[in-house]
Amino acid sequence: MKNFSLEEETLRRILKEVLEEFFDPETSLELRPEMEEKLRQSLKEKQECRLLSFEEVFK
C-alpha cells in the first residue's frame, strides 16, 4: 500500500468532495444538470458582456 502524506490525503479528500458535488457519480463524470445549466447561463451572459462571478456559478 502506498503511503500518502497528510497533505496528499487532504487534497484527495477535497478533490473527491468537489467531484461528488459538481459531477453526477452515476455517469462518467458528466456535470450535474443544475451545474450544467448554471454554466450555460454564465456563457450566455458572457456573450451578452455580463460575467458571472465564480461564486455565482458554483453556489
mmCIF file of the N, C-alpha and C atoms, coordinates in Angstrom:
data_MODEL
# 
_entry.id   MODEL 
# 
loop_
_atom_site.group_PDB 
_atom_site.id 
_atom_site.type_symbol 
_atom_site.label_atom_id 
_atom_site.label_alt_id 
_atom_site.label_comp_id 
_atom_site.label_asym_id 
_atom_site.label_entity_id 
_atom_site.label_seq_id 
_atom_site.pdbx_PDB_ins_code 
_atom_site.Cartn_x 
_atom_site.Cartn_y 
_atom_site.Cartn_z 
_atom_site.occupancy 
_atom_site.B_iso_or_equiv 
_atom_site.pdbx_formal_charge 
_atom_site.auth_seq_id 
_atom_site.auth_comp_id 
_atom_site.auth_asym_id 
_atom_site.auth_atom_id 
_atom_site.pdbx_PDB_model_num 
ATOM 1   N N  . MET A 1 1  ? 0.839   -1.181 0.000   1.00 0.00 ? 1  MET A N  1 
ATOM 2   C CA . MET A 1 1  ? 0.000   0.000  0.000   1.00 0.00 ? 1  MET A CA 1 
ATOM 3   C C  . MET A 1 1  ? 0.886   1.248  0.000   1.00 0.00 ? 1  MET A C  1 
ATOM 4   N N  . LYS A 1 2  ? 0.489   2.223  -0.778  1.00 0.00 ? 2  LYS A N  1 
ATOM 5   C CA . LYS A 1 2  ? 1.265   3.450  -0.909  1.00 0.00 ? 2  LYS A CA 1 
ATOM 6   C C  . LYS A 1 2  ? 1.018   4.360  0.294   1.00 0.00 ? 2  LYS A C  1 
ATOM 7   N N  . ASN A 1 3  ? 2.072   4.947  0.813   1.00 0.00 ? 3  ASN A N  1 
ATOM 8   C CA . ASN A 1 3  ? 1.936   5.887  1.927   1.00 0.00 ? 3  ASN A CA 1 
ATOM 9   C C  . ASN A 1 3  ? 1.743   7.297  1.384   1.00 0.00 ? 3  ASN A C  1 
ATOM 10  N N  . PHE A 1 4  ? 0.740   7.969  1.906   1.00 0.00 ? 4  PHE A N  1 
ATOM 11  C CA . PHE A 1 4  ? 0.467   9.340  1.496   1.00 0.00 ? 4  PHE A CA 1 
ATOM 12  C C  . PHE A 1 4  ? 0.662   10.260 2.683   1.00 0.00 ? 4  PHE A C  1 
ATOM 13  N N  . SER A 1 5  ? 1.165   11.427 2.392   1.00 0.00 ? 5  SER A N  1 
ATOM 14  C CA . SER A 1 5  ? 1.298   12.409 3.461   1.00 0.00 ? 5  SER A CA 1 
ATOM 15  C C  . SER A 1 5  ? -0.085  12.949 3.816   1.00 0.00 ? 5  SER A C  1 
ATOM 16  N N  . LEU A 1 6  ? -0.162  13.598 4.947   1.00 0.00 ? 6  LEU A N  1 
ATOM 17  C CA . LEU A 1 6  ? -1.420  14.199 5.376   1.00 0.00 ? 6  LEU A CA 1 
ATOM 18  C C  . LEU A 1 6  ? -1.904  15.206 4.334   1.00 0.00 ? 6  LEU A C  1 
ATOM 19  N N  . GLU A 1 7  ? -0.984  15.968 3.766   1.00 0.00 ? 7  GLU A N  1 
ATOM 20  C CA . GLU A 1 7  ? -1.346  16.953 2.750   1.00 0.00 ? 7  GLU A CA 1 
ATOM 21  C C  . GLU A 1 7  ? -1.950  16.262 1.532   1.00 0.00 ? 7  GLU A C  1 
ATOM 22  N N  . GLU A 1 8  ? -1.347  15.175 1.086   1.00 0.00 ? 8  GLU A N  1 
ATOM 23  C CA . GLU A 1 8  ? -1.888  14.437 -0.059  1.00 0.00 ? 8  GLU A CA 1 
ATOM 24  C C  . GLU A 1 8  ? -3.274  13.893 0.244   1.00 0.00 ? 8  GLU A C  1 
ATOM 25  N N  . GLU A 1 9  ? -3.451  13.364 1.427   1.00 0.00 ? 9  GLU A N  1 
ATOM 26  C CA . GLU A 1 9  ? -4.760  12.834 1.822   1.00 0.00 ? 9  GLU A CA 1 
ATOM 27  C C  . GLU A 1 9  ? -5.805  13.946 1.857   1.00 0.00 ? 9  GLU A C  1 
ATOM 28  N N  . THR A 1 10 ? -5.419  15.097 2.363   1.00 0.00 ? 10 THR A N  1 
ATOM 29  C CA . THR A 1 10 ? -6.339  16.230 2.411   1.00 0.00 ? 10 THR A CA 1 
ATOM 30  C C  . THR A 1 10 ? -6.722  16.657 1.002   1.00 0.00 ? 10 THR A C  1 
ATOM 31  N N  . LEU A 1 11 ? -5.744  16.749 0.122   1.00 0.00 ? 11 LEU A N  1 
ATOM 32  C CA . LEU A 1 11 ? -6.024  17.123 -1.264  1.00 0.00 ? 11 LEU A CA 1 
ATOM 33  C C  . LEU A 1 11 ? -6.911  16.093 -1.954  1.00 0.00 ? 11 LEU A C  1 
ATOM 34  N N  . ARG A 1 12 ? -6.662  14.824 -1.699  1.00 0.00 ? 12 ARG A N  1 
ATOM 35  C CA . ARG A 1 12 ? -7.503  13.768 -2.278  1.00 0.00 ? 12 ARG A CA 1 
ATOM 36  C C  . ARG A 1 12 ? -8.941  13.874 -1.778  1.00 0.00 ? 12 ARG A C  1 
ATOM 37  N N  . ARG A 1 13 ? -9.108  14.143 -0.498  1.00 0.00 ? 13 ARG A N  1 
ATOM 38  C CA . ARG A 1 13 ? -10.450 14.272 0.080   1.00 0.00 ? 13 ARG A CA 1 
ATOM 39  C C  . ARG A 1 13 ? -11.186 15.466 -0.519  1.00 0.00 ? 13 ARG A C  1 
ATOM 40  N N  . ILE A 1 14 ? -10.475 16.585 -0.643  1.00 0.00 ? 14 ILE A N  1 
ATOM 41  C CA . ILE A 1 14 ? -11.074 17.787 -1.222  1.00 0.00 ? 14 ILE A CA 1 
ATOM 42  C C  . ILE A 1 14 ? -11.474 17.531 -2.667  1.00 0.00 ? 14 ILE A C  1 
ATOM 43  N N  . LEU A 1 15 ? -10.599 16.920 -3.433  1.00 0.00 ? 15 LEU A N  1 
ATOM 44  C CA . LEU A 1 15 ? -10.909 16.620 -4.829  1.00 0.00 ? 15 LEU A CA 1 
ATOM 45  C C  . LEU A 1 15 ? -12.128 15.712 -4.930  1.00 0.00 ? 15 LEU A C  1 
ATOM 46  N N  . LYS A 1 16 ? -12.181 14.707 -4.093  1.00 0.00 ? 16 LYS A N  1 
ATOM 47  C CA . LYS A 1 16 ? -13.320 13.786 -4.089  1.00 0.00 ? 16 LYS A CA 1 
ATOM 48  C C  . LYS A 1 16 ? -14.612 14.536 -3.785  1.00 0.00 ? 16 LYS A C  1 
ATOM 49  N N  . GLU A 1 17 ? -14.585 15.422 -2.797  1.00 0.00 ? 17 GLU A N  1 
ATOM 50  C CA . GLU A 1 17 ? -15.776 16.196 -2.441  1.00 0.00 ? 17 GLU A CA 1 
ATOM 51  C C  . GLU A 1 17 ? -16.217 17.100 -3.588  1.00 0.00 ? 17 GLU A C  1 
ATOM 52  N N  . VAL A 1 18 ? -15.257 17.741 -4.245  1.00 0.00 ? 18 VAL A N  1 
ATOM 53  C CA . VAL A 1 18 ? -15.587 18.615 -5.373  1.00 0.00 ? 18 VAL A CA 1 
ATOM 54  C C  . VAL A 1 18 ? -16.203 17.802 -6.506  1.00 0.00 ? 18 VAL A C  1 
ATOM 55  N N  . LEU A 1 19 ? -15.582 16.685 -6.827  1.00 0.00 ? 19 LEU A N  1 
ATOM 56  C CA . LEU A 1 19 ? -16.117 15.845 -7.901  1.00 0.00 ? 19 LEU A CA 1 
ATOM 57  C C  . LEU A 1 19 ? -17.527 15.368 -7.588  1.00 0.00 ? 19 LEU A C  1 
ATOM 58  N N  . GLU A 1 20 ? -17.754 14.967 -6.349  1.00 0.00 ? 20 GLU A N  1 
ATOM 59  C CA . GLU A 1 20 ? -19.082 14.487 -5.968  1.00 0.00 ? 20 GLU A CA 1 
ATOM 60  C C  . GLU A 1 20 ? -20.119 15.604 -5.981  1.00 0.00 ? 20 GLU A C  1 
ATOM 61  N N  . GLU A 1 21 ? -19.702 16.818 -5.666  1.00 0.00 ? 21 GLU A N  1 
ATOM 62  C CA . GLU A 1 21 ? -20.647 17.929 -5.625  1.00 0.00 ? 21 GLU A CA 1 
ATOM 63  C C  . GLU A 1 21 ? -21.061 18.380 -7.021  1.00 0.00 ? 21 GLU A C  1 
ATOM 64  N N  . PHE A 1 22 ? -20.099 18.453 -7.944  1.00 0.00 ? 22 PHE A N  1 
ATOM 65  C CA . PHE A 1 22 ? -20.381 19.028 -9.249  1.00 0.00 ? 22 PHE A CA 1 
ATOM 66  C C  . PHE A 1 22 ? -20.667 18.010 -10.341 1.00 0.00 ? 22 PHE A C  1 
ATOM 67  N N  . PHE A 1 23 ? -20.273 16.766 -10.137 1.00 0.00 ? 23 PHE A N  1 
ATOM 68  C CA . PHE A 1 23 ? -20.456 15.761 -11.171 1.00 0.00 ? 23 PHE A CA 1 
ATOM 69  C C  . PHE A 1 23 ? -21.360 14.650 -10.682 1.00 0.00 ? 23 PHE A C  1 
ATOM 70  N N  . ASP A 1 24 ? -22.105 14.088 -11.603 1.00 0.00 ? 24 ASP A N  1 
ATOM 71  C CA . ASP A 1 24 ? -23.032 13.008 -11.293 1.00 0.00 ? 24 ASP A CA 1 
ATOM 72  C C  . ASP A 1 24 ? -22.252 11.703 -11.181 1.00 0.00 ? 24 ASP A C  1 
ATOM 73  N N  . PRO A 1 25 ? -22.234 11.070 -10.013 1.00 0.00 ? 25 PRO A N  1 
ATOM 74  C CA . PRO A 1 25 ? -21.442 9.849  -9.835  1.00 0.00 ? 25 PRO A CA 1 
ATOM 75  C C  . PRO A 1 25 ? -21.982 8.650  -10.615 1.00 0.00 ? 25 PRO A C  1 
ATOM 76  N N  . GLU A 1 26 ? -23.231 8.728  -11.078 1.00 0.00 ? 26 GLU A N  1 
ATOM 77  C CA . GLU A 1 26 ? -23.822 7.625  -11.837 1.00 0.00 ? 26 GLU A CA 1 
ATOM 78  C C  . GLU A 1 26 ? -23.357 7.613  -13.292 1.00 0.00 ? 26 GLU A C  1 
ATOM 79  N N  . THR A 1 27 ? -22.735 8.672  -13.736 1.00 0.00 ? 27 THR A N  1 
ATOM 80  C CA . THR A 1 27 ? -22.287 8.764  -15.129 1.00 0.00 ? 27 THR A CA 1 
ATOM 81  C C  . THR A 1 27 ? -20.771 8.898  -15.162 1.00 0.00 ? 27 THR A C  1 
ATOM 82  N N  . SER A 1 28 ? -20.251 8.963  -16.337 1.00 0.00 ? 28 SER A N  1 
ATOM 83  C CA . SER A 1 28 ? -18.795 9.105  -16.479 1.00 0.00 ? 28 SER A CA 1 
ATOM 84  C C  . SER A 1 28 ? -18.405 10.581 -16.406 1.00 0.00 ? 28 SER A C  1 
ATOM 85  N N  . LEU A 1 29 ? -18.522 11.117 -15.227 1.00 0.00 ? 29 LEU A N  1 
ATOM 86  C CA . LEU A 1 29 ? -18.138 12.498 -14.922 1.00 0.00 ? 29 LEU A CA 1 
ATOM 87  C C  . LEU A 1 29 ? -18.870 13.549 -15.758 1.00 0.00 ? 29 LEU A C  1 
ATOM 88  N N  . GLU A 1 30 ? -20.157 13.330 -15.980 1.00 0.00 ? 30 GLU A N  1 
ATOM 89  C CA . GLU A 1 30 ? -20.968 14.369 -16.595 1.00 0.00 ? 30 GLU A CA 1 
ATOM 90  C C  . GLU A 1 30 ? -21.355 15.360 -15.509 1.00 0.00 ? 30 GLU A C  1 
ATOM 91  N N  . LEU A 1 31 ? -21.461 16.605 -15.906 1.00 0.00 ? 31 LEU A N  1 
ATOM 92  C CA . LEU A 1 31 ? -21.877 17.619 -14.938 1.00 0.00 ? 31 LEU A CA 1 
ATOM 93  C C  . LEU A 1 31 ? -23.292 17.332 -14.462 1.00 0.00 ? 31 LEU A C  1 
ATOM 94  N N  . ARG A 1 32 ? -23.544 17.657 -13.224 1.00 0.00 ? 32 ARG A N  1 
ATOM 95  C CA . ARG A 1 32 ? -24.915 17.563 -12.723 1.00 0.00 ? 32 ARG A CA 1 
ATOM 96  C C  . ARG A 1 32 ? -25.757 18.559 -13.532 1.00 0.00 ? 32 ARG A C  1 
ATOM 97  N N  . PRO A 1 33 ? -27.008 18.228 -13.793 1.00 0.00 ? 33 PRO A N  1 
ATOM 98  C CA . PRO A 1 33 ? -27.847 19.116 -14.622 1.00 0.00 ? 33 PRO A CA 1 
ATOM 99  C C  . PRO A 1 33 ? -27.900 20.557 -14.124 1.00 0.00 ? 33 PRO A C  1 
ATOM 100 N N  . GLU A 1 34 ? -27.987 20.753 -12.805 1.00 0.00 ? 34 GLU A N  1 
ATOM 101 C CA . GLU A 1 34 ? -28.067 22.123 -12.293 1.00 0.00 ? 34 GLU A CA 1 
ATOM 102 C C  . GLU A 1 34 ? -26.762 22.890 -12.520 1.00 0.00 ? 34 GLU A C  1 
ATOM 103 N N  . MET A 1 35 ? -25.629 22.193 -12.461 1.00 0.00 ? 35 MET A N  1 
ATOM 104 C CA . MET A 1 35 ? -24.344 22.855 -12.714 1.00 0.00 ? 35 MET A CA 1 
ATOM 105 C C  . MET A 1 35 ? -24.198 23.172 -14.201 1.00 0.00 ? 35 MET A C  1 
ATOM 106 N N  . GLU A 1 36 ? -24.646 22.251 -15.032 1.00 0.00 ? 36 GLU A N  1 
ATOM 107 C CA . GLU A 1 36 ? -24.592 22.474 -16.477 1.00 0.00 ? 36 GLU A CA 1 
ATOM 108 C C  . GLU A 1 36 ? -25.428 23.701 -16.854 1.00 0.00 ? 36 GLU A C  1 
ATOM 109 N N  . GLU A 1 37 ? -26.603 23.823 -16.261 1.00 0.00 ? 37 GLU A N  1 
ATOM 110 C CA . GLU A 1 37 ? -27.468 24.970 -16.542 1.00 0.00 ? 37 GLU A CA 1 
ATOM 111 C C  . GLU A 1 37 ? -26.826 26.276 -16.075 1.00 0.00 ? 37 GLU A C  1 
ATOM 112 N N  . LYS A 1 38 ? -26.209 26.282 -14.914 1.00 0.00 ? 38 LYS A N  1 
ATOM 113 C CA . LYS A 1 38 ? -25.537 27.495 -14.431 1.00 0.00 ? 38 LYS A CA 1 
ATOM 114 C C  . LYS A 1 38 ? -24.388 27.887 -15.358 1.00 0.00 ? 38 LYS A C  1 
ATOM 115 N N  . LEU A 1 39 ? -23.652 26.903 -15.838 1.00 0.00 ? 39 LEU A N  1 
ATOM 116 C CA . LEU A 1 39 ? -22.552 27.203 -16.761 1.00 0.00 ? 39 LEU A CA 1 
ATOM 117 C C  . LEU A 1 39 ? -23.083 27.723 -18.096 1.00 0.00 ? 39 LEU A C  1 
ATOM 118 N N  . ARG A 1 40 ? -24.164 27.132 -18.577 1.00 0.00 ? 40 ARG A N  1 
ATOM 119 C CA . ARG A 1 40 ? -24.779 27.627 -19.817 1.00 0.00 ? 40 ARG A CA 1 
ATOM 120 C C  . ARG A 1 40 ? -25.213 29.080 -19.658 1.00 0.00 ? 40 ARG A C  1 
ATOM 121 N N  . GLN A 1 41 ? -25.853 29.359 -18.530 1.00 0.00 ? 41 GLN A N  1 
ATOM 122 C CA . GLN A 1 41 ? -26.307 30.723 -18.262 1.00 0.00 ? 41 GLN A CA 1 
ATOM 123 C C  . GLN A 1 41 ? -25.115 31.676 -18.203 1.00 0.00 ? 41 GLN A C  1 
ATOM 124 N N  . SER A 1 42 ? -24.047 31.248 -17.583 1.00 0.00 ? 42 SER A N  1 
ATOM 125 C CA . SER A 1 42 ? -22.851 32.076 -17.494 1.00 0.00 ? 42 SER A CA 1 
ATOM 126 C C  . SER A 1 42 ? -22.283 32.367 -18.882 1.00 0.00 ? 42 SER A C  1 
ATOM 127 N N  . LEU A 1 43 ? -22.239 31.342 -19.730 1.00 0.00 ? 43 LEU A N  1 
ATOM 128 C CA . LEU A 1 43 ? -21.733 31.540 -21.091 1.00 0.00 ? 43 LEU A CA 1 
ATOM 129 C C  . LEU A 1 43 ? -22.633 32.479 -21.884 1.00 0.00 ? 43 LEU A C  1 
ATOM 130 N N  . LYS A 1 44 ? -23.923 32.310 -21.732 1.00 0.00 ? 44 LYS A N  1 
ATOM 131 C CA . LYS A 1 44 ? -24.875 33.188 -22.424 1.00 0.00 ? 44 LYS A CA 1 
ATOM 132 C C  . LYS A 1 44 ? -24.680 34.631 -21.977 1.00 0.00 ? 44 LYS A C  1 
ATOM 133 N N  . GLU A 1 45 ? -24.553 34.828 -20.675 1.00 0.00 ? 45 GLU A N  1 
ATOM 134 C CA . GLU A 1 45 ? -24.367 36.180 -20.163 1.00 0.00 ? 45 GLU A CA 1 
ATOM 135 C C  . GLU A 1 45 ? -23.005 36.747 -20.552 1.00 0.00 ? 45 GLU A C  1 
ATOM 136 N N  . LYS A 1 46 ? -22.032 35.875 -20.672 1.00 0.00 ? 46 LYS A N  1 
ATOM 137 C CA . LYS A 1 46 ? -20.710 36.330 -21.123 1.00 0.00 ? 46 LYS A CA 1 
ATOM 138 C C  . LYS A 1 46 ? -20.819 36.875 -22.544 1.00 0.00 ? 46 LYS A C  1 
ATOM 139 N N  . GLN A 1 47 ? -21.571 36.180 -23.367 1.00 0.00 ? 47 GLN A N  1 
ATOM 140 C CA . GLN A 1 47 ? -21.774 36.655 -24.733 1.00 0.00 ? 47 GLN A CA 1 
ATOM 141 C C  . GLN A 1 47 ? -22.509 37.988 -24.741 1.00 0.00 ? 47 GLN A C  1 
ATOM 142 N N  . GLU A 1 48 ? -23.301 38.217 -23.714 1.00 0.00 ? 48 GLU A N  1 
ATOM 143 C CA . GLU A 1 48 ? -24.022 39.483 -23.583 1.00 0.00 ? 48 GLU A CA 1 
ATOM 144 C C  . GLU A 1 48 ? -23.206 40.496 -22.777 1.00 0.00 ? 48 GLU A C  1 
ATOM 145 N N  . CYS A 1 49 ? -21.944 40.192 -22.551 1.00 0.00 ? 49 CYS A N  1 
ATOM 146 C CA . CYS A 1 49 ? -20.995 41.070 -21.854 1.00 0.00 ? 49 CYS A CA 1 
ATOM 147 C C  . CYS A 1 49 ? -21.284 41.218 -20.364 1.00 0.00 ? 49 CYS A C  1 
ATOM 148 N N  . ARG A 1 50 ? -21.858 40.215 -19.756 1.00 0.00 ? 50 ARG A N  1 
ATOM 149 C CA . ARG A 1 50 ? -22.016 40.223 -18.298 1.00 0.00 ? 50 ARG A CA 1 
ATOM 150 C C  . ARG A 1 50 ? -21.465 38.909 -17.767 1.00 0.00 ? 50 ARG A C  1 
ATOM 151 N N  . LEU A 1 51 ? -20.376 38.991 -17.057 1.00 0.00 ? 51 LEU A N  1 
ATOM 152 C CA . LEU A 1 51 ? -19.756 37.798 -16.495 1.00 0.00 ? 51 LEU A CA 1 
ATOM 153 C C  . LEU A 1 51 ? -20.306 37.514 -15.106 1.00 0.00 ? 51 LEU A C  1 
ATOM 154 N N  . LEU A 1 52 ? -20.589 36.239 -14.856 1.00 0.00 ? 52 LEU A N  1 
ATOM 155 C CA . LEU A 1 52 ? -20.940 35.832 -13.500 1.00 0.00 ? 52 LEU A CA 1 
ATOM 156 C C  . LEU A 1 52 ? -19.650 35.574 -12.739 1.00 0.00 ? 52 LEU A C  1 
ATOM 157 N N  . SER A 1 53 ? -19.671 35.873 -11.480 1.00 0.00 ? 53 SER A N  1 
ATOM 158 C CA . SER A 1 53 ? -18.504 35.562 -10.669 1.00 0.00 ? 53 SER A CA 1 
ATOM 159 C C  . SER A 1 53 ? -18.436 34.058 -10.437 1.00 0.00 ? 53 SER A C  1 
ATOM 160 N N  . PHE A 1 54 ? -17.281 33.588 -10.044 1.00 0.00 ? 54 PHE A N  1 
ATOM 161 C CA . PHE A 1 54 ? -17.095 32.173 -9.722  1.00 0.00 ? 54 PHE A CA 1 
ATOM 162 C C  . PHE A 1 54 ? -18.100 31.743 -8.658  1.00 0.00 ? 54 PHE A C  1 
ATOM 163 N N  . GLU A 1 55 ? -18.311 32.597 -7.666  1.00 0.00 ? 55 GLU A N  1 
ATOM 164 C CA . GLU A 1 55 ? -19.240 32.281 -6.582  1.00 0.00 ? 55 GLU A CA 1 
ATOM 165 C C  . GLU A 1 55 ? -20.667 32.150 -7.090  1.00 0.00 ? 55 GLU A C  1 
ATOM 166 N N  . GLU A 1 56 ? -21.055 32.995 -8.049  1.00 0.00 ? 56 GLU A N  1 
ATOM 167 C CA . GLU A 1 56 ? -22.406 32.912 -8.599  1.00 0.00 ? 56 GLU A CA 1 
ATOM 168 C C  . GLU A 1 56 ? -22.617 31.608 -9.365  1.00 0.00 ? 56 GLU A C  1 
ATOM 169 N N  . VAL A 1 57 ? -21.614 31.179 -10.079 1.00 0.00 ? 57 VAL A N  1 
ATOM 170 C CA . VAL A 1 57 ? -21.731 29.953 -10.865 1.00 0.00 ? 57 VAL A CA 1 
ATOM 171 C C  . VAL A 1 57 ? -21.786 28.738 -9.960  1.00 0.00 ? 57 VAL A C  1 
ATOM 172 N N  . PHE A 1 58 ? -20.968 28.692 -8.939  1.00 0.00 ? 58 PHE A N  1 
ATOM 173 C CA . PHE A 1 58 ? -20.831 27.490 -8.124  1.00 0.00 ? 58 PHE A CA 1 
ATOM 174 C C  . PHE A 1 58 ? -21.453 27.597 -6.735  1.00 0.00 ? 58 PHE A C  1 
ATOM 175 N N  . LYS A 1 59 ? -22.511 28.388 -6.606  1.00 0.00 ? 59 LYS A N  1 
ATOM 176 C CA . LYS A 1 59 ? -23.170 28.442 -5.289  1.00 0.00 ? 59 LYS A CA 1 
ATOM 177 C C  . LYS A 1 59 ? -24.354 27.517 -5.243  1.00 0.00 ? 59 LYS A C  1 
# 
